[in-house]
């Protein structure tokens, strides 16, 4: 661990009010996601001014600290630092006060729980979906036959993360809700148990129950395990208080499972799965009605969605779509022009700026956005500071999104669209689709680069660039 990362990690903790003020923390691709005990104790101006912090998004006790591609290293160092400070592990919620709920805060807390739960799972989902894509490509080019044991094995590896997604969600949500991880996995396991699947498919008990269990399939689902784990955390606390110490070791877990499992089977599972399916259906309806315009509008708005931190809320929709239909043709398709366009705009800024620090930041941000689709550095480090390149990016997102929607580009994998991940849009039944995507990537760079040069921007004085966050707009009310 390098000294700058250690120093940055320590400074972030201090700016957030110290170890006692941090209730929970996790991370995604570029952001630290922190839940604070008292938002008034955090010094956001100091946090934004730290060298290494690209941006800050705060909403009450919820705080997102954008640190870029080295977020994993910063997270690990903060984890170790908090452990040293509190002599506990990273589940620091056990020594913190419980969350305060109000009517206005419930939607924010629900979204935060969803994002905090899904973020750690994204690498497994991306890895699995890319392996499935690899198997498809090997079949198309004739290396593997569909009946080949290797082809079958690759598909099993790829499908496992999706089929057992409820177990992954339960484990991640258990950390988020500070409840027993293995109890959560056990309850979620009921919903994907082979015997339970066989039971509900048989329909034997359909006439005896208030609901038809045979109509529900929990493999690939997210909401049932997430909500059930939250309910499990409430049941566990009640059982902890209700069971005598002398029999707690065996009576408490038995009570929890006897209450939680039926709730999952007969109430929470069917209800949340129905809600999830209807949300997905709504997305399909909007896309069907608006067609290419839906992709274009989402492409234009995507930078603003990232600014609010709401882009991760759409991850379950993407996963559900890929799991049920094999592809996703709205959200990921819209990101082609948005992600690569941000890189193209930064490339133009690097070409035009006289500020050496801005030139270096723009080049790094451009490479990150174009090659890997990670756009936070471009968005917070360059575009929101200069304003007009952001407008150029949004126009690019609309134009390229319209083209991608009109052509009918679909993603077969969950990965940030970029030059290096273009293969995720390969349609095995139409190999020319990859050529179309590479053309859209090129078009994105050209349009955003050209528009940025045409619109121009007010260059930042060299003396004011030593602290890149001082002039960054306050996004605390945008989430």
Buried (B, 14 or more C-beta within 10 A) or exposed (E): EEEEBBBBBBBBBBBBBEBBBBBBBBBBBBBBBBBBBEBEEBEBEBBBBBEBBBBBBBBBBBBBBBBBBBBEBBBBBBBBBBBEBBEEEBEBBEEBEEBEEEEEBEEBBBBBBBBBBBBBBBEBBBBBBBBBBBBBBBBBEEEBEEEBEEBEEBBEBBBBBBBBBBBBBBBBBBBBBBBBBEBBBBBBBBBBEEEBBEBBEEEEEEEEEEBEBBEBBBBBBBBBBBBBBBBBBEBBEEBEEEBEEEEBEEBBBEBBBEBBBEBBBBBBBBBBBBEBBEBBEEBBEBBEEBBBBBBBBBBBBBBBBBBBBBBBBBBBBBBBBBBBEEBBBBBBBBBBBBBBBBBBBBBBBBBBBEBEBBBEBBBBBBBBBBBBBBBBBBBBBBBBBBEBBBBBBBBBBBBBBBBBBEBBBBBBBBBBBBBBBBBBBBBBEEEEBBEBBBEBBEBBBBBBBBBBBEBEBEBBEEEEBEEBBEEBEEBBEBB
